[in-house]
Amino acid sequence: MTDFAQLADALWRAVTYVSVAQLHLESNPLLTEPLVPEQVKNRPSGHWGTVPGVAFVLSHVMLAGASIDDELVPIIGAGHAGVAQVAMAWLTGDLARVRPRFSADAEGLSRLAAAFPDLDGLGAEVSPSLPGGWYLGGQIGGALAFAQGAALDAPDRILVPVLGDGECETPATAAAWLTGRALADRTRLMPIIQVNGFRMGSRSLLGAMDDDALRGYATGVGWRSSVVHLNAADFGEHQSFRAALVAAVAATREQLPTAIFLRCTKGWSGPTELAARPLLGTPLTHKTPLTDPRRHPDQLATLRQWLASYRPAELFTASGTATGALAEAVQVVKGRVRSHRTARHSSAGEPPAPVRYGSFADAVTAVLRKHASDGDFHLFSPDELASNRLGDLAEEPWATEVLAEEVLLSWLAGWTATGRRGLLVSYEAFAPLLLTGLVQLLKQYRVMAASEKRPSLNLLLTSYGWHNTYTHGDPSLTTALLATQDPAVRVLTPADPSRLALVLDRALYSVGQVNVILAGKHPTDEQPLETVEQECARGLAVWPHISDDGEPDLVFLAAGDLPATIVRPAAVALGRRGDLRVRVVGVQDLTTLGDPAIWPSGLSGAEMRHYFGATAPLVIATLGHSAAVWGLIEDRLRRPVRVIGWCEPAGPMSQHRLAEAAGMDVAGLSAAAERLLTASWAREDRRALAADGHTRKARTTTPAPAEPVDGISA
């Protein structure tokens, strides 16, 4: 067998060469003829600066994984490394498996170079469809925590997050170094940090440290470390890095957290200068350093020299197949990076029968203990389990608390990526911190094949602003997620603890979704269970215990436990008048109000008439922003509608005043109903007048006095 350093060198040169070809060439990617301007991209696009370092790490990790007992799983976190991931996947044939036209030959490479950066839906960033892409590119900072979640209770593998030095400045990465201690004895993780000295436009903080400071930083957060310098990628440097890698693997096996700092120059192995202006080791190498080689002869000459420096004739035959040491290296690494899923231990089976639970804590605890008994469940939470009445779960081996929401989300994403089920419980007010990560996860879901669907990512959000202090009121997460119009999103609003138990159970068994469950930890009214099965199956149901028979004159929609508590007395009060038929609909999945062309649970026009009546005005009470509901219903409801939801208070105020100001009390709902009825009847009278020319007697709209009900609990 060829010496390891020769294999690593050949693989590194090939990955880097193919990356440069993707960035700059339109055709002739193997340089089988002299390069001319017409074969160069009209406008080179993409990122170069991180490529040589990421290619070096990937080459070594994938080769090392073939020669040791442990499975090494690289996770690319370094920003803008997608071009290197694609290049490696082209060499190994993994790219052709998901995009057959990019075959591992000359024709496939020509098509790849011409197509980049538009790769038939893969994009130019790190892709989940290719090896190393478990953690999606585009959001920098979450790869370390994601790897920690994926490595949790997975002793058969070592996760290798490949980070950038700029990435280490992000809050999520900085926090993950420390919070990883909470999982340290149950994870095997070996981060490799590329310290090339620069972020996108200026010096990185890690890059400004000397080697002793780097090691001291790692020691301070609980990690052993080594520093490897890289300048030319010669055999000696390959051997030095290989030795550091083998030592780090051995330490990681012994549960000694170990990291490697790879010290290199940004853009190394690329052009050193252009028009007497230095390039190497400057921010100018972050993107393509040659901006227009098609029109500038000096840049074209530099590009020829740059490509030739990797000696492609030693790597590829004229037909584009790997040869020599590269062919041997490719055979070694082929198929080494797999899906890494952990088999799920159970499936949903038949839906459980409804059980009456007296409290939030009883409902959640019962469901989570059931799922934990299956052996593939984990609960993540900030330091709030006790506050959420779930303190008994805090010491369970399948529950972890750290005070860093972004890290927890990445842990959950990594955990579910392995095929296991999990839940993040947090306060609604802090959940907007998770938005960027959730949007990136949704993007990842969109490009994954249906067969790759993971267990859903589940959030249980408590402590609404309606129940809490001035600073703890912010339903922005659900508003923003619904605004994405992503069909994987579900916003679930069970009306009481018994319904919460069923919703949570189903969410934990679901796949390919982002389920956000809103549920109050405070005592709330219990609704009869006769319609529960329909609510779970269809997302909503008419509540007959507070609805009149026949075609309604007015419909209340209650989305959530607090709205259900308020709507009930308001509907009863209006129903006492005798001249109104009032209907109440409990909404368990808010997306049922959306367009079925977008939302899988969206109501059809016929279903809307079935549940809401033909023309009856609607009063919709929701826990979050009214704008979120308006975004769902848009212009689908051809009738008077009023949405009552969260309104940001001008300052601290009592819960009673807050509800009164927003209209989320009996008086507010009743007044909204009366205004809608007046508008609706006036419209009917105008239509009748236009039809028969006679004035009709106006209806009286004086409301019956409502009994005082305090629907807001502290």
N, C-alpha and C positions, 0 to 999 in steps of 0.2 A: 504493500500500500504506500502511496505517496506520502511524504512527510506532512504532518499536520499544518505546519506553517505555509507550505506550498498550496495546500488545499484552501486554507483561509485566504491567502493572498489572491488566488485565482477567483474565488467566489466574491471577495470584496471588489476586485477590479471589474468583474462582470456586472455586478449590481450597480456600481458607480457609473460605469460606461453606459449602460442602458438608461440610467437616470438622465445623464447629460443628453443622450440621443432624444429622449422623450421631450426634454425641455426645449431643444433647439432645432431638431431636424424634421423636415417634411417627408423626405425619402432618402434612399441610400444610407440606411442606418448602420450597415456593416462596413461602410467605406470600401466597397468592392470596386469603386472607381473614384477618381479624384473628385473631391467635394466642390460643387459649384454653387453660386448664390441661389439658383432656383430650387435647390434641394434643402434650403434652410427655411425655417418658419418665417412668415412675413412679420410676425410679432411674437417673439419668444415669451412664454408665460409660465409662471410657476416659481418654486422656491428651491434654491440650491444650498444655502449655507449649512443646513443641518444634515444634508444627504451623506457626505462621506463618513461622518461619525456614526450615524444610524446604520449605514450599510456595513460598517466595520463590526459593530456590536451584533447585528443580526447574523452576520456570517459566522462569527465565533459561537454565539449561543446555539444556533441551529446545528452546527457541526459538533459542538460539545454534547448536545443532547442526544446525539446518536451513539456516543461512546461511554455513557455513564448509565447507571441504573435508574436514576431519577429522570423524570420528564421535565425538561426546561421549557417553560411557556413564555415567550416574549410578548409583552404588551407595549405597543408603541404609544408613548405619550408626548414625545418631543414634537414641538410644533412644526407643522408643514412638512412632515416626513412621508406624505403619501406617495410621492414619486419613487422613493426608495422601496416602499412596500410593494408597489406595483412591479417594479423591476425584479425584485426577488421572486414574486409570484409568477412572473412571466418565465423566469428561468426554470422554476420547479414544475411548471405546468398547472399550478393552482389557479392562475388567471384564466387559462383556457377552459377550466372546468366550469367557471361561471360566465365567461364570455368566449365561446368557442372560436370566434374569428381571430383572437389574439393567440394563435398557436405558437408553440416554442420552436419556431423556425424563422427563416428570413422573411417570408411573406407575413407571418404574424407580427414580427417586430416592425416591419414597414407600416402595417396598419396601426400598430400601437403608437409609433412615433407620430404618424399623421393625425391620429385621433386626439392625442393628449392636448389639453387637459379634459376634453369631453369624452369620457370613456364609457359610453353607452350606459349612463346611469350610475357608474361607480364614483365619478367625481375625481378631483385631484387631491383630496385630503385622504387621510387614513380611512379605509373602508372595512366594515365588519364582515364583508364577504370574503376577505383574504386573510391569510395567516398574519398574526401580530395585530389584527385590527379589532380585537374584542372590545377595546375601549375606543370609541369613535373620535376621530380627529375633528377639529373645528372649535372645540372648547378646550383651552389649555388649563391644566391644573388638577384634573380628577383622576389621572391614571394611577397614581400611587395608591390612593384610597380604593379605587376600583380593584386593583390587584390584591389588596388586603382582603376585600370581601370575597373575591374569587378563590383565594387561598385558604380561607377560613374552613377548618375541619376537612381539608383535602390533602391528606398526608402523602398521596401518591405523586405529587407534583411540586415543583418549585416555580413560583411566578417571578418573572424577570421584567419589571417595568423599566422601560427605556425612557429616561427623562432628559429634559434640557435644563441648563442652568437658569435660564429665564423663567422656566416653568416652576422652579423651586421658590420663586418669589410670590407665587399666587397663594391666597389664603388657604385653599383646599390642600395644596401640597404641603405648605408649612405646617398646617395643623395635623396632617396625616402622619408626619414623622413622629409627633408626640402621641397622638391618640392611638397609633398602632400598638402602643404598649398594652392597651386593653385586650388585644388579640394575640400578643406576641407568642404565647406558648401554644397557640392553636393554628399558627400560620407558618408557612415556609416561603420567605420572600427574599429576593436578592436584587435590589435596585442597582441600575447602572446609570450614572449621571454624566452626560456629555457636557463638559465644561469648556465651551469654545469661546467664552469671554464676552459674548454679546447677546442681547435680546434682539428684537427686530431693528431698533434704531440707535441703541446706545449700549454702554457697557453693562453687563450683568453684575449683580452684587456678589454672587459666588465667584465669578470670573476675576473679580478684584482681589480675592483672598489668595494668600500663598498656600502651599501644600499643608503646612502645619495648621493653618487656620481652617482649612477644609476638614482635616481630620478632627480637629477640636470641635468643629460644629457638629459633625456626625456623632462624636462621643457624647456631646452634651444632650442629644436627643435619644441616646441609647443604642447607637449603632457602631460596630467596628467598621473600619474602612481602610481601603488602600487607594493610592493615587498612581495611575499609569499615564505616562507621557507618550504622546503620539505626534510624530512630525512627518514621517515619510512612508509609513506602512511597509517598512522593509521586514525581512524575515525576523530580525531581532526583536522588533516591536510586536510582531505577531506572537512570538514566543513569550514575551514578557506579559502580554495581555492574557494569553492562554494560561500562564502560571497563576496570575491573579484570579482568573475565573475559576480554575480548579480549586484553589484555596478557599475562595468564597463559597463554592458549592459545598465543600467539606464542612466549613463552619456553619453554614445554614442547616445542613443535616443535623448538626449537634444543637440546634436551636440557639445559635449565636448569631443574632441579626447582623448581617454584613453587607456593606455597600461598596461599589467600585466607582471612583471618580476617574473618568477618562478625559485627560487634559489634552486639548488639541487646539488648533487655530481655526477660526470660522472660515469655512470655504476652502480648507486645505485640499491640495491636489488640483485645485482649479487655477484660473489665471491669476498671476501675481499683480499685474497692473494693466491699465488700459489708457492709452494716450498720455503716458507718463504720470498717470494718477494711480496711487496704490489701491489695490482691490483686496488682496489677501489679508485676513484679520481685521476687516472693517465691515461696517453695516452694509456696504455696497454688495457684499456677497450673499446677503440674505435672500434676495430674489436672483433672477438670472443676471449674472454680472455682465454678460455680453448683450447689450440692449438691441442691436440691429446689425448682426453680421451679414445679413442679406444685402445691405446697401453700403457697408463700409468694408473695404478690402482688408484693412488692418484687423478688424474684428473677425473676419472670415479666416484669415491666416491664424489668428489666435485660437479659434475654434478647432481648426484642423490639428494644430499641435496639441491642444487639450485632449481631444478624442484619441489621438495617436498615443498619448502618454500611457494609456491603459493597455496598450498592445493587444488590440482586439483580434489580430490574426492568430495569436496564441490561444485565444479563448473559444473562437467560433470557426466552424467550417464555412465554406462559401454558401452552403445551403442554410446556415444559421443555427445549426445544431452545436451543442457544446462539445468541446474536444479537449484532450489532454487532462490536466489537473482539474479543470473546470468540470468536465464530464464526470470525473470521479467524485468531486465535491457535490455536484447536483444529485447524484445517485445516493449519496450518504444522507442528504437533508430531505429528500423527497418524502412527503407524507409524514414528516416528524411533528408538524403542528396540526392538531386535529381540533374537533369541536370542544373537547374537554368537558362535556356535560356529565353531570352526576345523575344516574338514573333516579327518577322520581319513585317514591315508595308507595304512593297511593293515588287514586283518582277520585273524582267527586262522587261517582255512582248516583244513586237515587237522591234527590234533594231531601234533606232532613225535614221531619215534621216540625211545624212551628212549636216553640216552647215559650211559655210566658216567663220573662225575666223581669225582676223588680227594679233593676238598676243597670246603668251603663257598665259598672265594674263587673257585675255578675255575668252579663252577656259577653263582654269581651274576654274575660278570663276563661269562661267555659269553651269558647271557640278556639282560643289560642292553645289551651292545654290539649284539646283534641288534636289539633294539627301538629303540635310538638310531639305527640306520642307516635306520629308517623316517622319521625326521625329526620325529616328534611326541611325543617322550619326554623327560622330565626327571627327574633324580634329586635329591632333597633329603635332607640329613642334617645333624645336629649335627656338631661337630668330632670325628667318630669313624670316618670311612672308613678311615683307616690302622689304627686299633685293630681294626676289623672285617675286616682283611685285604683291604680294597678300596682301598688307597691309590693304586693305579694309575689309579683312576677320578677322583680328586680334581681333576685338572687338565683334565678333559674339559669342553668348552663346555656340555654338557648335564647337568652336575653342579654343585650349589651347596651350600656348607656355611656355616652360621652357628650360633652357640650359643644358639638360642632355639627350643625345640620347638614352642611355641604358634604362633609366626610361621611356622615351616616347615609346620605343618599347614594354616594358612590359605593359604599360597602354593600348596600342593598342591591344596587345594579350589578356589582360583581358577583354577589351571591346568587342572584336569579339567573345570571348568564350561565351558571353551571347547571341549570335545570332544577334548582331548589327554590322553595317558596319562602317569602318573607313579608314583613310588614314594618313600616316606619310610623311610629306614633309621635305626633308633635302638636304644638299649639297652632291654630290657624294663623295667628298674628305673625309667627316666625316663618311660616311656610313659603312666603315669597322669595326667601333666600334660595329656594330649590329650583326656581323657575328656569334658569339657564340650563342646568343639568337635565331637567325634565324635557325641555325642548330638544336638546341634543339627543336624548334617548329616543324621543319620538322620531327624529330624523333617522336614527339608526334602525328603528323598527321598519320604516318605510322601505328601506333598501334590502331588507332581509327577505329571503324566500319564505313562503308560507311554512315549509317544512322545518325552518329554523326558529319558529316562534318559541320564545321563552316564557316561563311563568310570568304572570303580570307583575308589574311594579305597583305595590299597594301602599297608599297613605291613609292613615286615620287621623283626621284633624279635629281637635277639640277646643274648648275654651274660646267660644265666639266673643267678639266685642260686645255683643248684646248682654253677656254675662260678666264681663270683665272690666278692667280699668281702662282709662282713656288711651293709654299706650298700647293696649293689647287688643286692638280692633283693626284688622286688615284682611279682608277676603280677596285680595288681589290675585292670589295664585289661581283660583278657579276661574276668575274672570279672564285672565290671560290665557290659560289653557284652552278654555272654550273658544277664545278668539282665534286660536290656531286652526280651528275647524278640522282637527285631526280626528279621524274616525276611531282611533285607538283610545281616545279619552273618554272616561266615564266620570261624571260627578254624581255621586250617590247620596241621597238625602233621606235616610230612613226616619220614620216618624216617631219611633220609640225604641227602647232597648231590645224588645223582642224582634222587631224588624231589623235592627242593627245586627243581631246575631246571624240572621239568615243572609243579609247582604255581605257581611264580612266573610262568612263561610264560602259563599259562592265566589267572591273576589279572590280568595286565596287559592281556589282551584282553577281559576281562569288563566288563559294564556294570551300573550300578545297585546295586553291592554295596560293603560295607566289608570288605575282606579283611585279616585280621591273620594273618601268617605267622610262626610261631615256629621258629627254626632256629639251631642252635649253630654258632659260628664255629670251635670246636675240633674236632680229629679225632674221628670216630665210626665205629662199625661200619657196614659196608655190607651191606645185605640183598639177596638175589637179586631180579632185576628181572621175574621171570615174572608177578607179579601187579600190576605197575605200572598197566597200562591199566585194570584193574578198580578200583584205588584211586582213580585220577583220575576215572573215570566215576561210581562209586558212593560214594566217600569212605572206603571201607574194603575189606579183603579178608582171607581166611584165608591165612596163610602156610604152605604145605605143607611147606617145608623144616624146620620145627620143630613140626609138628602131626601127631598120630596120626590114622589113618583112623577112620571110624565116628563114632557118637554120642559126644560128649565127656563126660567126667566132670568136667572142670575147663576153664575158658576164661580165658586171659590176654588183655587188651586193652592194646595199647601205643600211646599217643598222643604221638608225638614221638620224636626221635632218642635222647635219653637213656633214656626208658622202653624203647625197642626194644633198646638195648644191655644193659639190666639184665634184661629179660624173657627174652631168649634163653637165658642160662645157667640161670635159674631154671626155665624150662620143661624144659630138657634134664635137669636134676637130678631133677625130679619124675618125668619120664618113665622114668628108669632103674629105678624101682621095679617096673615091669611090671604092676602092678594098676590103673594109671590111664591113661585116654586123655586126653591133654592137647592142647588146641587153642590156637593163638596167632593173634590177629586184629590186623592193623596198621590203626590208625585215622588217616586222613589229613585228614578233615574232622570236627572234634569235634561239629558240629551234627547229624551223622547219628544221634547218640545221643538226640536230642530228638524230641518229638512231631511227626509229619508234619503235623498240623493247624496247627502254628506254623512249623516249620522246613522249607523246601523239600526238603532232603536227608534229613529224618528217616526212620528205618527204620519200615516197617509191622510189625505183629505177626508176620506170616509171615516177613518178612525177618529179624527178630530171631531167630526160631527157626532159620532157615537158617544164620545166621552164628554164633549163640551156643549152638546146641543147644536141646533142649526144656526141660531143667530144670537144666543144669549151672550150678554157682556161678561167679561172675565175679570176677576180680581185675583192676581197672582201674588202670593206671599212667599218670599224666598229669603234664605239666610244671608246670601251674598249681595253683591251689587245688582241693582235692577238692570244695569247695562248688559250684564251677562245674559239675562233672560231675553232682553230685547234683541241681542245678537243672535239668539237661537230662533225666535219667532219671526223676526224681520217683518215682512208684509204678508205672512201666511194667514193671519187671523183677520178676516174681513168683518170686524165687529169692534165695538168699544172695548179697550183693554186698559187696565191700570196695573202696573207692577210695583209692589212695595217691597223694598229691600234695604240693605245697609246704606246709611247716609253718614258720611264722615262728620262727626260733631265739631263744632267750633272750638270746643275746649272741654275740659273735664266736667262731667255732669252725672247725675244719678241715672241709674238704669231706667227708672220710670220716665224721666224727662227725655232720655235718649230714644226710648220706644215711642213716646208721644210725638217727638219731633219728626221721626221717620214715618209715622203712621202705622207702626207695628204694634198696635193695641186694638182693643175691641172698637173703641170710638173711631180710630183712624180707618180700620177696615170697613166699618159701617158707613162712614162718610164717603169713602171712595166708591162703595157700592151704590149709594144714593146718587152720586154724581153721574156714574155710568148709566144707571137706570133712566135718569132724567134725559141724558143725551140720547139714549137708545130709543125712548118713547117719542122724543121730539122728532127723531129721524123717521120713525114709523108714521107719525102724524103727517109729516111733510109728504111722505110717499103716498099715503092715503088721499091727501088733499089733491095731489097731482093726478091721482087716478080717477076720483069721482067728483072733484070740484066742491066738496062739502067740508066744512070745518068739523073736526071731531072734538069731543069733550076731552080736555086735558086730564091726565091721571093725577091723582094726588101722590105726592112723594114724601109726605111727612113721616119720618121714621118712628117706629115704636121705641120707647125709652129702653136703652140697653142696661142690663145689670152690670155693675162695675166688676171687672175681672182684671186682676194683676197677672199678666202673662209672662212677666219677666222675673226670673229668680236670681238671687245674688249668687 
